[in-house]
């Protein structure tokens, strides 16, 4: 979510060519977490079952038709559990992803 410029050309090209997309550093070296420090996860994130910021960020990526795999860095067992929970339940639809981006963009 911190580097969304790839959504304009790179990700559509990957979809068109059937190229796998592996997302490394999905939290942008913690830049996303710094941007939301002290802010609660929006209530509307419950619509796609995101209860933490980590889930919010990962669900945004996992819901993209272009993304094949996401590699979040984890150094604590509770992060592993939280990241795994991002892959459970509903994922945001296109309108919800736009709302997520509109929420995060001004914070970056």
C-alpha positions, 0 to 999 in steps of 0.5 A: 500500500505504500508503493501503489504506483505499480498498480498503474502498469506493472500489475495490469501487465502481470495479469495480462501475461499471466505472470506471477507477482510476489510481494516482498516487504508488504509493510514497506519496512514498517513504514505503513505501521508508522503511518497509522501509529496510534490510530485504530483500525477503521470500523468499516474494516470489519466488513472484510474481517481485518481486525489489525493493521497487519491484516488490513495491509495484507488483505489489501494485497491478497485481494488483488487479482495480480498478486500471487504471493505475499511475503511478510517479515515476521520476528515474533510468533504473534506476528505469524498468527496475525499474518496468517489470519489475514488470509482467512475470511473475506477479502476486500472487494474493489470498492473496499480496496479503493476506500482502503487506499483513500484512507492510507494515502494521506497518511503516507 
